[in-house]
Amino acid sequence: MIGYILGLGDRHVNNILMDKLTAEVIHIDFGIAFEQGKVLPTPETVPFRLTRDIEAAMGVSGVEGVLRRSCEETIIVLRHHKEIIITLLQVLLYDPLFSWAITPAKAYSLQKGEQEGSSEQPKAAGEINKLAERALLRLEQKLQGTEEGSASSVVGQ
């Protein structure tokens, strides 16, 4: 759910680790965040992938058991603390080293698994801030339960 709220992209088995002792899921490689996966040459169109294998591992209750309840509770906690989350991410508005958008060339190389090139020219500060503001607005909408202009409850989201 946190990955959905932050718009994490490029999620695959090499970017998601699992703690052997606690079974906690740990995301790594945040190179594509804030829904930038939607602008890849092959766009990522779903919020997250729930494969049949993962669903089968959940047992008899499948997605309607512990997974659903855990997702709902996570969204409730995130919504309750949305001001803190937004405040923490607003710091990135003023960080000149943080890129809120990826170029098509960088997206293509990331999707093909190539090393990130350093030939990109930095963007103007105003443009970066507009991209950052748009990303933060979208994140805030998700925390409020708004999808495509309509609000939904925690269960509906």
MODELLER restraints for C-alpha pairs under 7 A, 6 or more apart:
rsr = mdl.restraints
at = mdl.atoms
rsr.add(forms.Gaussian(group=physical.xy_distance, feature=features.Distance(at['CA:1:A'], at['CA:71:A']), mean=6.15, stdev=0.5))
rsr.add(forms.Gaussian(group=physical.xy_distance, feature=features.Distance(at['CA:1:A'], at['CA:74:A']), mean=6.71, stdev=0.5))
rsr.add(forms.Gaussian(group=physical.xy_distance, feature=features.Distance(at['CA:1:A'], at['CA:75:A']), mean=6.81, stdev=0.5))
rsr.add(forms.Gaussian(group=physical.xy_distance, feature=features.Distance(at['CA:4:A'], at['CA:47:A']), mean=5.59, stdev=0.5))
rsr.add(forms.Gaussian(group=physical.xy_distance, feature=features.Distance(at['CA:4:A'], at['CA:48:A']), mean=6.87, stdev=0.5))
rsr.add(forms.Gaussian(group=physical.xy_distance, feature=features.Distance(at['CA:5:A'], at['CA:139:A']), mean=6.10, stdev=0.5))
rsr.add(forms.Gaussian(group=physical.xy_distance, feature=features.Distance(at['CA:5:A'], at['CA:142:A']), mean=6.08, stdev=0.5))
rsr.add(forms.Gaussian(group=physical.xy_distance, feature=features.Distance(at['CA:5:A'], at['CA:143:A']), mean=6.99, stdev=0.5))
rsr.add(forms.Gaussian(group=physical.xy_distance, feature=features.Distance(at['CA:6:A'], at['CA:33:A']), mean=6.41, stdev=0.5))
rsr.add(forms.Gaussian(group=physical.xy_distance, feature=features.Distance(at['CA:6:A'], at['CA:34:A']), mean=5.42, stdev=0.5))
rsr.add(forms.Gaussian(group=physical.xy_distance, feature=features.Distance(at['CA:6:A'], at['CA:139:A']), mean=6.48, stdev=0.5))
rsr.add(forms.Gaussian(group=physical.xy_distance, feature=features.Distance(at['CA:7:A'], at['CA:33:A']), mean=5.24, stdev=0.5))
rsr.add(forms.Gaussian(group=physical.xy_distance, feature=features.Distance(at['CA:7:A'], at['CA:34:A']), mean=4.27, stdev=0.5))
rsr.add(forms.Gaussian(group=physical.xy_distance, feature=features.Distance(at['CA:7:A'], at['CA:35:A']), mean=4.29, stdev=0.5))
rsr.add(forms.Gaussian(group=physical.xy_distance, feature=features.Distance(at['CA:8:A'], at['CA:30:A']), mean=6.82, stdev=0.5))
rsr.add(forms.Gaussian(group=physical.xy_distance, feature=features.Distance(at['CA:8:A'], at['CA:32:A']), mean=6.01, stdev=0.5))
rsr.add(forms.Gaussian(group=physical.xy_distance, feature=features.Distance(at['CA:8:A'], at['CA:33:A']), mean=4.28, stdev=0.5))
rsr.add(forms.Gaussian(group=physical.xy_distance, feature=features.Distance(at['CA:8:A'], at['CA:34:A']), mean=6.15, stdev=0.5))
rsr.add(forms.Gaussian(group=physical.xy_distance, feature=features.Distance(at['CA:8:A'], at['CA:35:A']), mean=6.28, stdev=0.5))
rsr.add(forms.Gaussian(group=physical.xy_distance, feature=features.Distance(at['CA:9:A'], at['CA:32:A']), mean=5.08, stdev=0.5))
rsr.add(forms.Gaussian(group=physical.xy_distance, feature=features.Distance(at['CA:9:A'], at['CA:33:A']), mean=5.76, stdev=0.5))
rsr.add(forms.Gaussian(group=physical.xy_distance, feature=features.Distance(at['CA:9:A'], at['CA:35:A']), mean=6.65, stdev=0.5))
rsr.add(forms.Gaussian(group=physical.xy_distance, feature=features.Distance(at['CA:9:A'], at['CA:36:A']), mean=6.92, stdev=0.5))
rsr.add(forms.Gaussian(group=physical.xy_distance, feature=features.Distance(at['CA:9:A'], at['CA:37:A']), mean=4.95, stdev=0.5))
rsr.add(forms.Gaussian(group=physical.xy_distance, feature=features.Distance(at['CA:10:A'], at['CA:32:A']), mean=6.34, stdev=0.5))
rsr.add(forms.Gaussian(group=physical.xy_distance, feature=features.Distance(at['CA:10:A'], at['CA:37:A']), mean=6.85, stdev=0.5))
rsr.add(forms.Gaussian(group=physical.xy_distance, feature=features.Distance(at['CA:15:A'], at['CA:27:A']), mean=6.06, stdev=0.5))
rsr.add(forms.Gaussian(group=physical.xy_distance, feature=features.Distance(at['CA:15:A'], at['CA:28:A']), mean=5.16, stdev=0.5))
rsr.add(forms.Gaussian(group=physical.xy_distance, feature=features.Distance(at['CA:15:A'], at['CA:29:A']), mean=6.01, stdev=0.5))
rsr.add(forms.Gaussian(group=physical.xy_distance, feature=features.Distance(at['CA:16:A'], at['CA:25:A']), mean=6.77, stdev=0.5))
rsr.add(forms.Gaussian(group=physical.xy_distance, feature=features.Distance(at['CA:16:A'], at['CA:26:A']), mean=5.72, stdev=0.5))
rsr.add(forms.Gaussian(group=physical.xy_distance, feature=features.Distance(at['CA:16:A'], at['CA:27:A']), mean=4.67, stdev=0.5))
rsr.add(forms.Gaussian(group=physical.xy_distance, feature=features.Distance(at['CA:16:A'], at['CA:28:A']), mean=6.09, stdev=0.5))
rsr.add(forms.Gaussian(group=physical.xy_distance, feature=features.Distance(at['CA:17:A'], at['CA:25:A']), mean=5.83, stdev=0.5))
rsr.add(forms.Gaussian(group=physical.xy_distance, feature=features.Distance(at['CA:17:A'], at['CA:26:A']), mean=4.94, stdev=0.5))
rsr.add(forms.Gaussian(group=physical.xy_distance, feature=features.Distance(at['CA:17:A'], at['CA:27:A']), mean=6.25, stdev=0.5))
rsr.add(forms.Gaussian(group=physical.xy_distance, feature=features.Distance(at['CA:18:A'], at['CA:24:A']), mean=5.57, stdev=0.5))
rsr.add(forms.Gaussian(group=physical.xy_distance, feature=features.Distance(at['CA:18:A'], at['CA:25:A']), mean=4.63, stdev=0.5))
rsr.add(forms.Gaussian(group=physical.xy_distance, feature=features.Distance(at['CA:18:A'], at['CA:26:A']), mean=5.85, stdev=0.5))
rsr.add(forms.Gaussian(group=physical.xy_distance, feature=features.Distance(at['CA:19:A'], at['CA:25:A']), mean=6.56, stdev=0.5))
rsr.add(forms.Gaussian(group=physical.xy_distance, feature=features.Distance(at['CA:34:A'], at['CA:135:A']), mean=5.86, stdev=0.5))
rsr.add(forms.Gaussian(group=physical.xy_distance, feature=features.Distance(at['CA:36:A'], at['CA:101:A']), mean=6.51, stdev=0.5))
rsr.add(forms.Gaussian(group=physical.xy_distance, feature=features.Distance(at['CA:36:A'], at['CA:102:A']), mean=6.95, stdev=0.5))
rsr.add(forms.Gaussian(group=physical.xy_distance, feature=features.Distance(at['CA:37:A'], at['CA:43:A']), mean=5.95, stdev=0.5))
rsr.add(forms.Gaussian(group=physical.xy_distance, feature=features.Distance(at['CA:37:A'], at['CA:44:A']), mean=5.25, stdev=0.5))
rsr.add(forms.Gaussian(group=physical.xy_distance, feature=features.Distance(at['CA:38:A'], at['CA:44:A']), mean=5.09, stdev=0.5))
rsr.add(forms.Gaussian(group=physical.xy_distance, feature=features.Distance(at['CA:38:A'], at['CA:45:A']), mean=6.31, stdev=0.5))
rsr.add(forms.Gaussian(group=physical.xy_distance, feature=features.Distance(at['CA:40:A'], at['CA:104:A']), mean=6.89, stdev=0.5))
rsr.add(forms.Gaussian(group=physical.xy_distance, feature=features.Distance(at['CA:40:A'], at['CA:107:A']), mean=5.28, stdev=0.5))
rsr.add(forms.Gaussian(group=physical.xy_distance, feature=features.Distance(at['CA:40:A'], at['CA:108:A']), mean=6.54, stdev=0.5))
rsr.add(forms.Gaussian(group=physical.xy_distance, feature=features.Distance(at['CA:41:A'], at['CA:108:A']), mean=6.10, stdev=0.5))
rsr.add(forms.Gaussian(group=physical.xy_distance, feature=features.Distance(at['CA:55:A'], at['CA:62:A']), mean=5.51, stdev=0.5))
rsr.add(forms.Gaussian(group=physical.xy_distance, feature=features.Distance(at['CA:55:A'], at['CA:63:A']), mean=6.43, stdev=0.5))
rsr.add(forms.Gaussian(group=physical.xy_distance, feature=features.Distance(at['CA:56:A'], at['CA:62:A']), mean=6.59, stdev=0.5))
rsr.add(forms.Gaussian(group=physical.xy_distance, feature=features.Distance(at['CA:72:A'], at['CA:154:A']), mean=6.05, stdev=0.5))
rsr.add(forms.Gaussian(group=physical.xy_distance, feature=features.Distance(at['CA:72:A'], at['CA:155:A']), mean=6.42, stdev=0.5))
rsr.add(forms.Gaussian(group=physical.xy_distance, feature=features.Distance(at['CA:75:A'], at['CA:154:A']), mean=6.61, stdev=0.5))
rsr.add(forms.Gaussian(group=physical.xy_distance, feature=features.Distance(at['CA:76:A'], at['CA:154:A']), mean=6.91, stdev=0.5))
rsr.add(forms.Gaussian(group=physical.xy_distance, feature=features.Distance(at['CA:78:A'], at['CA:143:A']), mean=6.85, stdev=0.5))
rsr.add(forms.Gaussian(group=physical.xy_distance, feature=features.Distance(at['CA:79:A'], at['CA:143:A']), mean=5.31, stdev=0.5))
rsr.add(forms.Gaussian(group=physical.xy_distance, feature=features.Distance(at['CA:79:A'], at['CA:144:A']), mean=6.68, stdev=0.5))
rsr.add(forms.Gaussian(group=physical.xy_distance, feature=features.Distance(at['CA:82:A'], at['CA:143:A']), mean=6.46, stdev=0.5))
rsr.add(forms.Gaussian(group=physical.xy_distance, feature=features.Distance(at['CA:92:A'], at['CA:98:A']), mean=6.61, stdev=0.5))
rsr.add(forms.Gaussian(group=physical.xy_distance, feature=features.Distance(at['CA:93:A'], at['CA:129:A']), mean=5.99, stdev=0.5))
rsr.add(forms.Gaussian(group=physical.xy_distance, feature=features.Distance(at['CA:93:A'], at['CA:132:A']), mean=5.86, stdev=0.5))
rsr.add(forms.Gaussian(group=physical.xy_distance, feature=features.Distance(at['CA:100:A'], at['CA:128:A']), mean=6.68, stdev=0.5))
rsr.add(forms.Gaussian(group=physical.xy_distance, feature=features.Distance(at['CA:100:A'], at['CA:131:A']), mean=6.17, stdev=0.5))
rsr.add(forms.Gaussian(group=physical.xy_distance, feature=features.Distance(at['CA:100:A'], at['CA:132:A']), mean=5.72, stdev=0.5))
rsr.add(forms.Gaussian(group=physical.xy_distance, feature=features.Distance(at['CA:101:A'], at['CA:131:A']), mean=6.97, stdev=0.5))
rsr.add(forms.Gaussian(group=physical.xy_distance, feature=features.Distance(at['CA:106:A'], at['CA:116:A']), mean=6.73, stdev=0.5))
rsr.add(forms.Gaussian(group=physical.xy_distance, feature=features.Distance(at['CA:109:A'], at['CA:116:A']), mean=6.80, stdev=0.5))
rsr.add(forms.Gaussian(group=physical.xy_distance, feature=features.Distance(at['CA:110:A'], at['CA:116:A']), mean=6.77, stdev=0.5))
rsr.add(forms.Gaussian(group=physical.xy_distance, feature=features.Distance(at['CA:145:A'], at['CA:151:A']), mean=5.39, stdev=0.5))
rsr.add(forms.Gaussian(group=physical.xy_distance, feature=features.Distance(at['CA:145:A'], at['CA:152:A']), mean=5.24, stdev=0.5))
rsr.add(forms.Gaussian(group=physical.xy_distance, feature=features.Distance(at['CA:145:A'], at['CA:153:A']), mean=6.46, stdev=0.5))
rsr.add(forms.Gaussian(group=physical.xy_distance, feature=features.Distance(at['CA:145:A'], at['CA:157:A']), mean=6.27, stdev=0.5))
rsr.add(forms.Gaussian(group=physical.xy_distance, feature=features.Distance(at['CA:146:A'], at['CA:152:A']), mean=6.24, stdev=0.5))
